Amino acid sequence: MPKTIRKWCIPLAMALLSAVVLAGCGSTPSSTTPSKPTSIPANSVPTSSRPVNLNGAGASFPAPLYTKWFDEYNKLTGVQINYQAIGSGGGIRQITEGTVDFGASDGIMTDEQVAKAAAAHGPILHIPMTSGAVAVVYNLTGIGSGQLKISSDVLTDIYLKKITKWNDSRITAINPGLNLPNTDIAVVHRSDGSGTTFIFTNYLSKVSDEWKTRVGNATSVAWPGDIGGAGNAGVAGQVQQIPGAIGYVELAYAVQNKMAWAQLKNLSGRHLEPSLDATTKAAEGVTLPDDMKIMITNSPNQAAYPIAGFTWILAYVNQADNAKGETLVKMLWWAIHDGQQYAPGLDYGPLSSTAVSKAEKQIMSINYQGKPLLNR
């Protein structure tokens, strides 16, 4: 290159390069571009310029928290997550059929369900996300939230249809001074396959041999009677509409709908209301297995609310789509770390450090064609 051309060509190129760099540094992101605060872990941000969206379905128990999580994650990364709260049974069915990228359940999959899923797509994981309480709610005029006390045997016999009136002597005996009406008890239960039902019936099976042998513990059981409602929202709606009704819903639904809930007698003999603290206590002092398939109902902790449980995301170890698999593991990693800050505000219990460690190992095992999808 002639020296005269070189004299002006190189400075001009440098000037143009500086202008491009300065323009990039000083530009203002458009309102449609999601911001990526420095607080989000680097491995939670999609590496591609166009985020891959996810579809999930299952448990309604954690739906209020998942709605919050997926909205916040979308703001951070641009990833859209479509989640349908169709009940744990539906979530297990859809992840087995491969129609969603992840399932969600509050109930542990049966050996038969695991075998069916494994035959279709390989090993499946139960990754813990949070824990929550199942509130026993009622509709009794003049009796406010927390005023009614119920023991395990009374609750079981109400659902077995052995106790049918609110002024039954067994209920009044543990509620002296409470004006209980001579009203029929309308028993409301879930009509769909439900993890909330799994937690509830797991508790009843632990405290009653009759319930265990006659009805059992599952996401869907043959109820002795009365009224069914689809989803936590359906049960809450039925209880609100029917005078004298009793039902069971995730605590967040009871809070959101301003429903009255009972104090339940725990294994230590204390009557406790469902609360964040009492839910957290239920998971303390429990040896957690590596696969995190564990129920924490009827905890021996004296400060524990007796009907509480984990909720899990169901995901395959071997992912069929590299881009979706990478997006899934990064979202899950964010959920068990940064996402936990949103749990208490919605009355869910954040994962303990031990549970987080177990979940981390599960997420890091997820791969595409043998290659781990999470870069640590």
C-alpha positions as a Python dict, from the first residue, in 0.01 Angstrom:
ca = {
    (1, 'M'): (0, 0, 0),
    (2, 'P'): (148, 347, -93),
    (3, 'K'): (260, 548, 211),
    (4, 'T'): (34, 841, 124),
    (5, 'I'): (-277, 621, 130),
    (6, 'R'): (-161, 444, 448),
    (7, 'K'): (-131, 780, 626),
    (8, 'W'): (-499, 858, 605),
    (9, 'C'): (-648, 509, 567),
    (10, 'I'): (-536, 368, 903),
    (11, 'P'): (-649, 668, 1114),
    (12, 'L'): (-982, 668, 933),
    (13, 'A'): (-1036, 299, 1006),
    (14, 'M'): (-950, 352, 1373),
    (15, 'A'): (-1190, 644, 1394),
    (16, 'L'): (-1470, 441, 1240),
    (17, 'L'): (-1404, 152, 1480),
    (18, 'S'): (-1411, 387, 1781),
    (19, 'A'): (-1737, 537, 1663),
    (20, 'V'): (-1897, 192, 1641),
    (21, 'V'): (-1777, 94, 1989),
    (22, 'L'): (-1892, 422, 2144),
    (23, 'A'): (-2229, 398, 1975),
    (24, 'G'): (-2276, 46, 2111),
    (25, 'C'): (-2177, 145, 2463),
    (26, 'G'): (-2396, 448, 2468),
    (27, 'S'): (-2704, 298, 2308),
    (28, 'T'): (-3028, 265, 2503),
    (29, 'P'): (-3204, -77, 2491),
    (30, 'S'): (-3549, -62, 2334),
    (31, 'S'): (-3850, -120, 2558),
    (32, 'T'): (-3915, -454, 2389),
    (33, 'T'): (-3572, -596, 2472),
    (34, 'P'): (-3566, -772, 2811),
    (35, 'S'): (-3298, -645, 3043),
    (36, 'K'): (-3044, -887, 3191),
    (37, 'P'): (-2949, -763, 3538),
    (38, 'T'): (-2609, -868, 3663),
    (39, 'S'): (-2780, -1063, 3945),
    (40, 'I'): (-2892, -1342, 3714),
    (41, 'P'): (-2636, -1624, 3687),
    (42, 'A'): (-2452, -1624, 3355),
    (43, 'N'): (-2553, -1982, 3289),
    (44, 'S'): (-2921, -1888, 3311),
    (45, 'V'): (-2907, -1655, 3011),
    (46, 'P'): (-2980, -1817, 2673),
    (47, 'T'): (-2675, -1821, 2448),
    (48, 'S'): (-2872, -1787, 2126),
    (49, 'S'): (-2994, -1449, 2003),
    (50, 'R'): (-3347, -1584, 1967),
    (51, 'P'): (-3478, -1743, 2293),
    (52, 'V'): (-3632, -2088, 2270),
    (53, 'N'): (-3971, -2105, 2438),
    (54, 'L'): (-4094, -2388, 2662),
    (55, 'N'): (-4423, -2563, 2729),
    (56, 'G'): (-4507, -2728, 3059),
    (57, 'A'): (-4813, -2870, 3231),
    (58, 'G'): (-4919, -3027, 3557),
    (59, 'A'): (-4971, -2940, 3921),
    (60, 'S'): (-5198, -2653, 4021),
    (61, 'F'): (-5048, -2664, 4374),
    (62, 'P'): (-4743, -2449, 4275),
    (63, 'A'): (-4918, -2258, 3996),
    (64, 'P'): (-4917, -1917, 4173),
    (65, 'L'): (-4542, -1944, 4226),
    (66, 'Y'): (-4473, -2079, 3876),
    (67, 'T'): (-4672, -1793, 3726),
    (68, 'K'): (-4450, -1548, 3914),
    (69, 'W'): (-4131, -1734, 3824),
    (70, 'F'): (-4202, -1761, 3455),
    (71, 'D'): (-4299, -1395, 3433),
    (72, 'E'): (-3979, -1285, 3607),
    (73, 'Y'): (-3766, -1522, 3400),
    (74, 'N'): (-3921, -1387, 3082),
    (75, 'K'): (-3824, -1034, 3185),
    (76, 'L'): (-3467, -1146, 3244),
    (77, 'T'): (-3411, -1367, 2942),
    (78, 'G'): (-3691, -1324, 2688),
    (79, 'V'): (-3783, -1693, 2725),
    (80, 'Q'): (-4159, -1749, 2725),
    (81, 'I'): (-4283, -2043, 2929),
    (82, 'N'): (-4638, -2158, 2871),
    (83, 'Y'): (-4756, -2350, 3178),
    (84, 'Q'): (-5096, -2515, 3203),
    (85, 'A'): (-5212, -2600, 3558),
    (86, 'I'): (-5408, -2912, 3463),
    (87, 'G'): (-5329, -3119, 3773),
    (88, 'S'): (-5041, -3352, 3852),
    (89, 'G'): (-5207, -3647, 3679),
    (90, 'G'): (-5229, -3446, 3358),
    (91, 'G'): (-4869, -3333, 3393),
    (92, 'I'): (-4746, -3691, 3433),
    (93, 'R'): (-4951, -3800, 3133),
    (94, 'Q'): (-4829, -3520, 2906),
    (95, 'I'): (-4459, -3552, 2991),
    (96, 'T'): (-4489, -3929, 2932),
    (97, 'E'): (-4653, -3866, 2594),
    (98, 'G'): (-4383, -3611, 2508),
    (99, 'T'): (-4631, -3330, 2436),
    (100, 'V'): (-4462, -3088, 2679),
    (101, 'D'): (-4102, -2996, 2759),
    (102, 'F'): (-4153, -3055, 3131),
    (103, 'G'): (-4421, -3184, 3363),
    (104, 'A'): (-4505, -3085, 3719),
    (105, 'S'): (-4637, -3291, 4006),
    (106, 'D'): (-4689, -3276, 4381),
    (107, 'G'): (-4720, -3654, 4388),
    (108, 'I'): (-4440, -3902, 4336),
    (109, 'M'): (-4482, -4100, 4017),
    (110, 'T'): (-4570, -4466, 4072),
    (111, 'D'): (-4332, -4741, 3962),
    (112, 'E'): (-4568, -4814, 3674),
    (113, 'Q'): (-4572, -4449, 3565),
    (114, 'V'): (-4193, -4425, 3586),
    (115, 'A'): (-4154, -4743, 3381),
    (116, 'K'): (-4393, -4613, 3115),
    (117, 'A'): (-4210, -4280, 3092),
    (118, 'A'): (-3870, -4451, 3079),
    (119, 'A'): (-3986, -4683, 2802),
    (120, 'A'): (-4093, -4380, 2598),
    (121, 'H'): (-3810, -4133, 2658),
    (122, 'G'): (-3560, -4273, 2908),
    (123, 'P'): (-3500, -4195, 3278),
    (124, 'I'): (-3713, -3919, 3431),
    (125, 'L'): (-3621, -3689, 3720),
    (126, 'H'): (-3821, -3549, 4013),
    (127, 'I'): (-3654, -3210, 4067),
    (128, 'P'): (-3777, -3031, 4384),
    (129, 'M'): (-3885, -2672, 4333),
    (130, 'T'): (-4046, -2562, 4659),
    (131, 'S'): (-4267, -2688, 4941),
    (132, 'G'): (-4615, -2582, 5042),
    (133, 'A'): (-4897, -2649, 5285),
    (134, 'V'): (-5240, -2794, 5212),
    (135, 'A'): (-5497, -2591, 5404),
    (136, 'V'): (-5822, -2749, 5523),
    (137, 'V'): (-6079, -2479, 5442),
    (138, 'Y'): (-6440, -2445, 5548),
    (139, 'N'): (-6751, -2232, 5501),
    (140, 'L'): (-6915, -2171, 5838),
    (141, 'T'): (-7091, -1843, 5905),
    (142, 'G'): (-6952, -1661, 6206),
    (143, 'I'): (-6648, -1888, 6248),
    (144, 'G'): (-6336, -1712, 6133),
    (145, 'S'): (-6009, -1845, 6001),
    (146, 'G'): (-5810, -2040, 6256),
    (147, 'Q'): (-6096, -2064, 6506),
    (148, 'L'): (-6195, -2420, 6417),
    (149, 'K'): (-5973, -2703, 6546),
    (150, 'I'): (-5963, -3043, 6379),
    (151, 'S'): (-5773, -3357, 6478),
    (152, 'S'): (-5644, -3621, 6236),
    (153, 'D'): (-5908, -3878, 6333),
    (154, 'V'): (-6191, -3626, 6297),
    (155, 'L'): (-6067, -3508, 5956),
    (156, 'T'): (-6037, -3867, 5836),
    (157, 'D'): (-6386, -3959, 5949),
    (158, 'I'): (-6532, -3646, 5789),
    (159, 'Y'): (-6384, -3760, 5457),
    (160, 'L'): (-6495, -4119, 5521),
    (161, 'K'): (-6847, -3978, 5571),
    (162, 'K'): (-6866, -4108, 5927),
    (163, 'I'): (-6904, -3758, 6070),
    (164, 'T'): (-7175, -3575, 5879),
    (165, 'K'): (-7283, -3282, 6103),
    (166, 'W'): (-7080, -2984, 6218),
    (167, 'N'): (-7217, -3013, 6574),
    (168, 'D'): (-7107, -3378, 6602),
    (169, 'S'): (-6987, -3446, 6957),
    (170, 'R'): (-6636, -3534, 6838),
    (171, 'I'): (-6598, -3191, 6675),
    (172, 'T'): (-6753, -2995, 6963),
    (173, 'A'): (-6530, -3178, 7214),
    (174, 'I'): (-6217, -3021, 7067),
    (175, 'N'): (-6387, -2685, 7010),
    (176, 'P'): (-6536, -2584, 7348),
    (177, 'G'): (-6709, -2249, 7336),
    (178, 'L'): (-6738, -2252, 6957),
    (179, 'N'): (-7099, -2232, 6834),
    (180, 'L'): (-7103, -2508, 6574),
    (181, 'P'): (-7429, -2536, 6377),
    (182, 'N'): (-7649, -2839, 6321),
    (183, 'T'): (-7555, -2826, 5954),
    (184, 'D'): (-7462, -3104, 5711),
    (185, 'I'): (-7094, -3120, 5622),
    (186, 'A'): (-7051, -3094, 5245),
    (187, 'V'): (-6723, -3270, 5170),
    (188, 'V'): (-6536, -3127, 4870),
    (189, 'H'): (-6247, -3305, 4699),
    (190, 'R'): (-6049, -3284, 4376),
    (191, 'S'): (-6215, -3439, 4073),
    (192, 'D'): (-5897, -3446, 3863),
    (193, 'G'): (-5567, -3629, 3905),
    (194, 'S'): (-5402, -3407, 4162),
    (195, 'G'): (-5076, -3378, 4352),
    (196, 'T'): (-5261, -3184, 4620),
    (197, 'T'): (-5478, -3495, 4658),
    (198, 'F'): (-5161, -3706, 4671),
    (199, 'I'): (-5029, -3499, 4965),
    (200, 'F'): (-5369, -3494, 5138),
    (201, 'T'): (-5432, -3868, 5102),
    (202, 'N'): (-5073, -3945, 5196),
    (203, 'Y'): (-5139, -3769, 5526),
    (204, 'L'): (-5470, -3949, 5582),
    (205, 'S'): (-5304, -4283, 5502),
    (206, 'K'): (-5038, -4216, 5765),
    (207, 'V'): (-5285, -4129, 6040),
    (208, 'S'): (-5558, -4385, 5958),
    (209, 'D'): (-5518, -4753, 5876),
    (210, 'E'): (-5879, -4762, 5760),
    (211, 'W'): (-5817, -4481, 5511),
    (212, 'K'): (-5497, -4652, 5392),
    (213, 'T'): (-5670, -4983, 5318),
    (214, 'R'): (-6010, -4853, 5208),
    (215, 'V'): (-5918, -4545, 4999),
    (216, 'G'): (-5540, -4522, 4979),
    (217, 'N'): (-5283, -4267, 4865),
    (218, 'A'): (-5273, -4153, 4502),
    (219, 'T'): (-5326, -3854, 4277),
    (220, 'S'): (-5678, -3985, 4214),
    (221, 'V'): (-5879, -4205, 4453),
    (222, 'A'): (-6232, -4343, 4488),
    (223, 'W'): (-6378, -4085, 4727),
    (224, 'P'): (-6643, -4203, 4975),
    (225, 'G'): (-6856, -3902, 4872),
    (226, 'D'): (-6971, -3574, 4808),
    (227, 'I'): (-6856, -3302, 4568),
    (228, 'G'): (-6566, -3278, 4323),
    (229, 'G'): (-6390, -2968, 4195),
    (230, 'A'): (-6127, -2938, 3921),
    (231, 'G'): (-5799, -2791, 4039),
    (232, 'N'): (-5726, -2603, 4360),
    (233, 'A'): (-5933, -2318, 4218),
    (234, 'G'): (-6229, -2552, 4160),
    (235, 'V'): (-6224, -2684, 4517),
    (236, 'A'): (-6189, -2332, 4657),
    (237, 'G'): (-6487, -2219, 4449),
    (238, 'Q'): (-6707, -2506, 4564),
    (239, 'V'): (-6626, -2447, 4932),
    (240, 'Q'): (-6701, -2075, 4897),
    (241, 'Q'): (-7036, -2142, 4732),
    (242, 'I'): (-7168, -2418, 4960),
    (243, 'P'): (-7263, -2338, 5322),
    (244, 'G'): (-7120, -2600, 5557),
    (245, 'A'): (-6857, -2713, 5307),
    (246, 'I'): (-6508, -2838, 5389),
    (247, 'G'): (-6224, -2891, 5142),
    (248, 'Y'): (-5848, -2890, 5094),
    (249, 'V'): (-5647, -2644, 4884),
    (250, 'E'): (-5290, -2521, 4858),
    (251, 'L'): (-5233, -2241, 5109),
    (252, 'A'): (-5175, -1976, 4842),
    (253, 'Y'): (-5528, -2033, 4707),
    (254, 'A'): (-5678, -2002, 5055),
    (255, 'V'): (-5490, -1676, 5111),
    (256, 'Q'): (-5577, -1532, 4771),
    (257, 'N'): (-5945, -1617, 4814),
    (258, 'K'): (-5956, -1502, 5179),
    (259, 'M'): (-6086, -1839, 5294),
    (260, 'A'): (-6114, -1964, 5651),
    (261, 'W'): (-5885, -2253, 5739),
    (262, 'A'): (-5868, -2489, 6033),
    (263, 'Q'): (-5599, -2550, 6291),
    (264, 'L'): (-5481, -2909, 6252),
    (265, 'K'): (-5345, -3122, 6533),
    (266, 'N'): (-4994, -3238, 6443),
    (267, 'L'): (-4807, -3551, 6549),
    (268, 'S'): (-4680, -3374, 6862),
    (269, 'G'): (-5033, -3286, 6970),
    (270, 'R'): (-5020, -2916, 6882),
    (271, 'H'): (-5296, -2745, 6684),
    (272, 'L'): (-5134, -2532, 6414),
    (273, 'E'): (-5256, -2316, 6130),
    (274, 'P'): (-5094, -2355, 5788),
    (275, 'S'): (-4811, -2104, 5754),
    (276, 'L'): (-4480, -2052, 5581),
    (277, 'D'): (-4284, -2121, 5899),
    (278, 'A'): (-4480, -2436, 5986),
    (279, 'T'): (-4437, -2560, 5627),
    (280, 'T'): (-4061, -2503, 5641),
    (281, 'K'): (-4040, -2691, 5972),
    (282, 'A'): (-4202, -2996, 5811),
    (283, 'A'): (-3898, -3035, 5583),
    (284, 'E'): (-3640, -2984, 5859),
    (285, 'G'): (-3465, -3278, 6020),
    (286, 'V'): (-3561, -3506, 5731),
    (287, 'T'): (-3299, -3715, 5549),
    (288, 'L'): (-3341, -3628, 5182),
    (289, 'P'): (-3268, -3901, 4926),
    (290, 'D'): (-3070, -3821, 4613),
    (291, 'D'): (-3377, -3866, 4392),
    (292, 'M'): (-3580, -3635, 4625),
    (293, 'K'): (-3879, -3869, 4617),
    (294, 'I'): (-3992, -3813, 4974),
    (295, 'M'): (-4313, -3713, 5149),
    (296, 'I'): (-4297, -3484, 5452),
    (297, 'T'): (-4654, -3518, 5580),
    (298, 'N'): (-4720, -3583, 5950),
    (299, 'S'): (-4372, -3458, 6041),
    (300, 'P'): (-4246, -3537, 6393),
    (301, 'N'): (-4122, -3178, 6427),
    (302, 'Q'): (-4342, -3023, 6696),
    (303, 'A'): (-4354, -2692, 6508),
    (304, 'A'): (-4450, -2853, 6176),
    (305, 'Y'): (-4787, -2821, 6005),
    (306, 'P'): (-4892, -3181, 5932),
    (307, 'I'): (-5011, -3158, 5569),
    (308, 'A'): (-4716, -3023, 5372),
    (309, 'G'): (-4513, -3149, 5081),
    (310, 'F'): (-4259, -3082, 4809),
    (311, 'T'): (-4358, -3015, 4450),
    (312, 'W'): (-4143, -3136, 4162),
    (313, 'I'): (-4064, -3056, 3801),
    (314, 'L'): (-4056, -3374, 3594),
    (315, 'A'): (-3783, -3372, 3329),
    (316, 'Y'): (-3605, -3632, 3122),
    (317, 'V'): (-3234, -3696, 3168),
    (318, 'N'): (-3189, -3742, 2793),
    (319, 'Q'): (-3325, -3444, 2605),
    (320, 'A'): (-3443, -3487, 2246),
    (321, 'D'): (-3386, -3123, 2145),
    (322, 'N'): (-3054, -2954, 2218),
    (323, 'A'): (-3181, -2594, 2219),
    (324, 'K'): (-3490, -2670, 2429),
    (325, 'G'): (-3289, -2885, 2666),
    (326, 'E'): (-3037, -2606, 2722),
    (327, 'T'): (-3316, -2355, 2783),
    (328, 'L'): (-3487, -2593, 3026),
    (329, 'V'): (-3180, -2659, 3243),
    (330, 'K'): (-3094, -2289, 3262),
    (331, 'M'): (-3449, -2205, 3371),
    (332, 'L'): (-3445, -2481, 3633),
    (333, 'W'): (-3109, -2363, 3767),
    (334, 'W'): (-3244, -2010, 3800),
    (335, 'A'): (-3560, -2139, 3974),
    (336, 'I'): (-3374, -2329, 4248),
    (337, 'H'): (-3144, -2033, 4312),
    (338, 'D'): (-3263, -1679, 4230),
    (339, 'G'): (-3624, -1793, 4195),
    (340, 'Q'): (-3644, -1901, 4559),
    (341, 'Q'): (-3667, -1537, 4673),
    (342, 'Y'): (-4026, -1522, 4540),
    (343, 'A'): (-4149, -1825, 4737),
    (344, 'P'): (-4212, -1671, 5083),
    (345, 'G'): (-4425, -1388, 4947),
    (346, 'L'): (-4665, -1646, 4807),
    (347, 'D'): (-4657, -1869, 5119),
    (348, 'Y'): (-4431, -2137, 4974),
    (349, 'G'): (-4128, -2270, 5158),
    (350, 'P'): (-3789, -2204, 4993),
    (351, 'L'): (-3572, -2509, 4941),
    (352, 'S'): (-3316, -2585, 5209),
    (353, 'S'): (-2948, -2579, 5113),
    (354, 'T'): (-2948, -2960, 5119),
    (355, 'A'): (-3248, -2979, 4885),
    (356, 'V'): (-3086, -2725, 4651),
    (357, 'S'): (-2770, -2937, 4640),
    (358, 'K'): (-2974, -3246, 4549),
    (359, 'A'): (-3160, -3052, 4279),
    (360, 'E'): (-2833, -2915, 4136),
    (361, 'K'): (-2697, -3265, 4082),
    (362, 'Q'): (-3016, -3370, 3907),
    (363, 'I'): (-3014, -3069, 3674),
    (364, 'M'): (-2646, -3119, 3592),
    (365, 'S'): (-2724, -3478, 3487),
    (366, 'I'): (-2956, -3361, 3208),
    (367, 'N'): (-2787, -3404, 2870),
    (368, 'Y'): (-2825, -3405, 2494),
    (369, 'Q'): (-2668, -3704, 2319),
    (370, 'G'): (-2452, -3767, 2624),
    (371, 'K'): (-2324, -3411, 2656),
    (372, 'P'): (-2430, -3219, 2973),
    (373, 'L'): (-2646, -2920, 2886),
    (374, 'L'): (-2551, -2705, 3183),
    (375, 'N'): (-2208, -2544, 3163),
    (376, 'R'): (-2073, -2488, 3512),
}
